[in-house]
Amino acid sequence: MNTKAKLLTLASLTLAVSSLTVSTVVAKTKLTNQAKLFINGIGTVRVGMTVSQAVKAAGIQLVGDTPNNSCYYVKPRNEPKNLLFMVTKGRISRVDVVRHNSQITTLKGAKIGDTEAQIKSLYPGQIKVTPHKYVQGGHYLTFIPKDRANQNYRVVFETDGKRVTQFRSGKLPEVEFVEGCS
């Protein structure tokens, strides 16, 4: 075999292995109940993506309200359950994790059912506590990042005064909308 043929064979083999690796990585990026919520997204979905970009990144179908130019919600057709994406001006602006049986956690492991003390200990010195608008004795525990690059993002934990009942992340001002799109 001449040098050109060897090089071509090696290039073909490398390409075949590379495409195998890429498809494996893509398969692993599907949004699941084990996805981690972070300050500007969840799993492979980022705040700022269009719904079609999020569908492609997550590897799942998103369904929901009729799209409009102001505000609406979409959610995974099947799994993960208890996950909502707020869409404003055609782009994802916030991710909500709702209902008690959700397995989704933040990068630091915070989840529904955690105590207020647990949240404060996971994010020492970065939680602002304010009264809940609708739950007597409840609170909003708002994680405020120190990193300058993330100053326009927050994670908000809603509590009943003792435990986290739901949480969300996203950009300001949407992440702080108490009534969502209402």
N, C-alpha and C positions, 0 to 999 in steps of 0.2 A: 504494500500500500504506500503510495507516495505521500509526501508531507501535506499536500493540499487535501487529499482524501481523509487523512488522519484528523486534520484540523476540522474538516466539515463534520466528520463523525463525532468528534468531541463536542463541537458546537451543538449538534442535534441532540446529543445525550444530555448536555447541560440544559438546553431549552426544555426538554421533556421533564427532567427532574425539577426544574424551576416551576413549570406550570403545575406539576403535581403538588409542590409545596404551597403555591398560591391558592389552589383550590382547597387544600387542607386548612389553611389559615382562614379563608373566607367562611368555611363551614363552622369554624370555631367562634366566629364573631357574631353569630346569631344572638339577638337579645333574648335573655332567659330570666327566670326568677333568681338566678345567682348573680345577675348584673349588679354592679356597684353604682350607686348614685354619687355624683360629685358636684362641685359647685356650678358647673356649666354643662351638665348633661348626665347621661346614664349609658353605660356600656359603650357602644360605638356611635351613639346618637349625641350630637352636640347642639347646644343652643345656637341659633343662627341658621341652622339647616332649613331647607324647604321640606315639606312633608315628603315629596318624592325622594329627596336626598336621604332623609331619615329612613324611609322604607328600604332603600338600597343598602344603606349602612347597617341597618338592624337585621335584614334578611327576613322580615316579617311584614304582614299586611297591617296597615293602620286604617281604621274606620272611625266614623263619628259624625259630628255635626256637619251641616252643609258649609263649605268654605265661604268666607266673607272677608272683607278687607279690614275689619276691626279685630274681632276676637272669637275664637271657637276652639273646641277640644277634639282631639282624636285619641284613639286607644288601640292597642293591639287587638286584632280580630280574635285570636285565641290566647296564647300565652305571651308574655307574662300578664297575669290578671292583676287588677288593682293598680294599674299604671295609666296615667293620663298625660297627654302632651298638650299644653296650651299653645295655640298658634295665633300670633298677632302680626299684622302686616305681611302675611304670607310666610312667616318663618317661625320655627319653634322658639318660644321665649321662656318656657318653664316646664318642669317635669314634676308631676304630683304622684306620691305614693300614698294610697288610701287603703283603709280597711285593716282590721286587726290581723288577718291571717297572711299578710304579705311577708314573703321571705327576703325581699330586697332590703339591702343595708347601704349605708354610706361607705365610703372608702375606709373610714375609721371604725366601722362596725355598728354604728347607731341604727336603731330599728324601731318599728312600732312596738309598743309595750315597754320600752326602756323607761327608767325613772328620770325625772328632771335632773337629779344628782348625777346619774350616769352620763347624760348628755353634757353637763357642765364639766365633768371630769375628762371626757373625751376631747373637749375643746376648751382647755383652761384659758381663762382670760379673754375669750373671744365670743362669749354668748351674751347677747343683750336680751333681758327679760322684760316683756311688756304684757299687760292684761289681755286676755282673749276677749274679742268683741262679742261673742255669742255664748261662751261656756263660762258660767259663773265659777270663779275660782281657778279657771284655766289660764294658760299662758301661751304666748308665742316666744319660743327660744330661738333667737336669730343668730346664726353663726356669721360673724363679720370677719372676712379674711384680712390678714396682715399684709399679704403679698399685693403690691401695687398693681400688678397686672390683672388681679381679680377683684378690684375695688367695686366694679359694677355688678357683682354677683353676690348671692346670698344662699344659705340653706336655712329654711324656716321649719322648726319643729312645733307642731301644735300639741298642747297637752290638756288634760282634764284637771290639771292642778297637781297631779301626781305622776302620770305616765303619758308617753307620746301616743297620740291617737292617729296622727298622719304627719307627713313631712313632704317638703318640696324644695326644689332648687331652681335657680334660673337667674335671669337678669333683672336689674331694677328698671322700671318700677313694677313690672308684672309679677315678680316673685312675692311681692308684698300685697298684691290685690287680695283682700280678705274674702271677697265673694267671687273669686275667679273671674269669669267673663261677664258676670251679671252687672 
